[in-house]
Amino acid sequence: MIVISFLRYSLSIGQTQGCFTQSQNYTILRRKGLTFYQECVCQTAGYNGRHLKWVDSHNQEIDVLRPGTDQKAYTERQSDRLNLYIPTVTKALSGLYRCVTNFEGRDYSQNFYIEAYEPVTINPPEEQFILLGNRSLVKCKVHAENMSNILISWSKIEEDERRISLTNNDKYDITDDGLYINDVVDEDKGKYSCSIYDEKNLDEVDKDINVKIMIKPTLKDLVVVPDSTLVAGDTLIMKCIADGIPQPEYIWRRTDTGEMDNPRWKKEDNGIMIDQVLPEDQGEYECIAQSMAGVVSESVDIKTNDLTLRKQQRI
């Protein structure tokens, strides 16, 4: 993720008499959490940094840094200047800060209105899946204080790194939640870029997303060991083998009792093992393979002394 933050102000102080003899105003947009630093310079002969002071929005003079203290804002005095430091800009510290000097009994100030803002953020998954033939969403949720200032753009990145800009049309819908792709085809897979620009704060964030085509799960096999005769005391192993994109997750349950867990079941990624099988372990066990693309299941009826594989696939 790339975050670019700009400050929108310029500073020009120092006049022919005193430290400065006219007041000037500046508005500074500063991303919350960053440091703020500003010099206030006295350039006239006979005057120096001791003829300057910084005051906060409550008109309280801001002290120099004192060792061992946790000051939200402080100053540092040099020979010809007085510098203002705010180590961490927050909403609470937003407001007017003034560098003040006095010339012939009159105060002049350089006024800096600091406005802290929340940065625009996105945090989409780097790998996402869309389903063939469907309207699918590539997620890129935008979080911003004022969405009216936000410009959202999308592009598809070709293999040669060319970026093809995408616009709202019959194929694509650009929203605050992400990019909707209509009537997904295989060619829609690939790398996309979600870009966000804040017109007011001049923040820009972008993120590349790898989009893959989903394939509904299919069950290739349900393996049971032993595969013939099962007697009390044996070890029973049942495994599901399924394909799909993304790779399906597996859930096991007993359909005759509704049981989905048992202290005697030792679960693996795609199967379960039961040591020292008991008569009460008899029943119908179902393997469910599921992903965001769909669900498929298959069941087997377990009986001691006579193992029967009555498989029934459900899609």
N, C-alpha and C positions, 0 to 999 in steps of 0.2 A: 504494500500500500504506500502511495506517495502522498504526502501532505505538504502543501505549500502555503505559507502564511505571509502576508504583506502588511506593512504599516503604512497608513496613508497620512503622512504629514511631512512638512519641511520646516526647518528651523533657521531663522536668520535674526540674530540679536546682536546688540552692541551698537551704540550710537556715538556721536561725537562728544557728548557730555554725559557724565555719570556712567553707570554701568549700562543703562539704556533709558531712553526718555520717552518711550511710547509703549503702550500695551499692545500685545498681540495674542490672538486666540488660535488654538490648534485642537482638532479632534483626532483622537488616536483610537483605532480599533485594535484590540489586543486579544489574542486567543487565550482563554482561561487556562491557567496552569503554567504559562510562560513567564519569563522574567521581563521586567521593564526597567530601562535605564535611560536617564536624560541628563545631559549637561546643561548648566546655566552659566554662561561665561561673562565675565566683566573685562572689557577690553580697553577701557580708558585709563590713561596715566593718572596716578593719584588715587585710583580705586582698585579694589581687589575682591577676592572671594568673600571677605568679611563684610562687604557691603551688600551681600545677598542672603536671602533666606527662602526656604521652601515652606509653604503652608498647605494643609490638606483641605478637604471639602468642608470641614468644621472650623476652618480658619485657625487651626492649631498648628504651631510651628513644629516641623518634623525634625527630630533630634539627629545628631550624628550617631553612628553605630557604636553601641556600648557593648564591650565584651561580656559574654555570658547571658545576653538577653535575646529574646525571640521577637524582634521588632518586625511588624508587618511592612513597614516602610522606614527607610532611614536615609541620611545624607552623608556625603563624604566631601570634606572641604580640601581644596587644593589652592595654590597661590592665587590663581586668577579665576577660579570657578567653584561652584557648589553643585555637586552631582546628586541626583535623586535615584535611589534604588528601591524597587519593589520586587523582592525575591520570587514571589508567586502571585501572579495577578488572579484575583477572584472577583465574583460579582459584588461581594461586600466591599471590596476596595475600589470599585468603580466610582468615578466622580471627578470633581475639579481639583487639580493640583496647580499651585501658582508659585512661580519663582519671583520674588518681590525685591525691589530695590527702592531707595528713596533718593530723590534729587531735588534740592532746594525746597525741602519740606513736603514734597508731594510723592506719593507712592506710585510706582509703575510696576507692571507685572507681565510676565509671559505666562499665559494661561493654557493649561493642557487638560482637556477633558478626556479622561481615559474611560473607555467603554469596553468592559470584558464581555466576550461572547463565547457561547458554546460552539466548538468546532463541528462542522458537518461530518457525520460518520456513516460508514457502511461496513458491514462485516459479513458478506455473503460466503457460503461454503465454496471452497476452491474447486470442488468437483460436484457437478449436479447432473441430474438425469431427466430426460424428456421421453414421452411415450409416443411411439409411431401412431400416426393417424389421429392424434388427439390435439387439443389445445393445451399446451404445457407452459408452466411458468419457470423462467430462470430467475431465481431470487436475488434481489439486490435492494433490500429495504433501506430507504434513506431516513436518517434521523437528523433533524435540523430544527432550530428554534422557530424559523419562519420559512415555510415551504414556498412562499410567494417569491423569495429571492433565489430559489434553487433552479438551476438548469440541469436536466438529466439527458445524457446522451449515451448511445450504445453503438458499438461497432463489432464487426466480426473480423477476426485476425486470420488471414489466409496463411497457408504453409510458407509462403515467401515473405511473411511478416507484413504484407500490405493490409491496411485497415479499411474495411468497407463500412461506411456509415449506414446505420439503419434508421428508418423513419417510420412513423405511424402509417400503416397501409393495411391492405387485406391480409398480409402475412404477419405483420408485427404490431403489437400494442405496447407502447412504453408507458409505464405507470410508476408511482412512488414505491410499489412493492417489487418491481422488477420488469423483466421483458417477457411478454406473452408471445409464444410462437404458435401460430394457427396451422392446423393440418400438418403436423410434423412428418417430415420425410427423412430418409437416411442422410441426405445431404445437409441437414440442419445441425448435425453433430460438429464439434470443433471448438475452437477457442473464441470466447467473446470478451469484450471489455466493457465494464460499467463505469461511466465517468460522471462525477458530480461537481458542479461549479456553483459557488455561492457568490452572487453578483455584488452583494453588499460588503461582505468581509473579504472577498477575493481569495477565499480558500478553495482549493481544488483537491479532490480525492478520486483515485481510480483503482480498479481491481480487475484482474484477469480471471476468467472463470472457464474451466474446462467442462464442456457439455457433452454428455454421452447419451446414446439412444438406449432406452430401457427395453428389455425383452422379458416378457412374462415368464415366471418360473414354470419349469416342467420337471416332473419327478421321473428320473431315469430308472431308479430301482429302490426297493426296500429290502434290505438284507437282514436275515434273521439267522443267528447261530446259537444252538444247532438248528439245522434246517429240516430235521425229520422227527426224531423222538425226543421229547423233553420230559425228564422225570424230576421229582422233588429232589432238591439238593444240587441240581445243575446250575451252571452260570448261563444266564440268558443275555445275549447281546443283540440289539436292534439298531440298525443304522439306515438313515435316509440319504439318498444321493440325488441331488437336484441341480439343475442348471438355470441360468438366468442372469440378466444384467439389470441392476446390481446383483451380486451374489446373494441368494436368499438366506434368510435366517430361519432357524428351525424351532418348532415348538412341539413337545410331546404331551399327549394326554390320554387318559383312559376314557373312552366314550361311554362305556357301560356304567361308570361311577361318576364321571365328570372330574376325576382327580387329575391335577396338573403337576403335582409334585409329591414326592414320597421320600422319607429319609433313607430308604433302601435303594433308591434309584441313584446311580452314579452317572451324571450327565456329562456327555462330551459335546463337541460342537454340533454334531449332526446325529447323535445317537444317545442311547441309554444302556446301562448294564445293570443287571440285577444278580447279585450273588446269592447262592443258596436259595433257589426258587422254592416258594411255598405254594400250597394249593390255592391260597387266597390271591396269588399273583395271576391266576387265570383271568382272562377277560380280553376285551378288544382295545388295542392300543392304536392310536392315530398319530401319524407324523404330519405336521403342517409345515410346508415351506412357503415363506411369504417375503415379499419385498414391496416397495412402493408401486411396482408394476402389476402386482396381482398376488393371488393365493392359490395353492394347489395342495391337496392332501391325499394320503393313502393310509389304509388301516390294515391291521393284521389281528386275527383272533388267536390268542395264546391259550392252549390247553395242555395240562401236564399229561404225560404218557402218550399223548396223541397231538402233535403239533400240526395245526392246520393253517395254511397261508391263504386265508380268504381275503384277497386284496381287492380293494374297491377304491378307485381313484376318483377324486372329486375336484372339479375345476371351477 
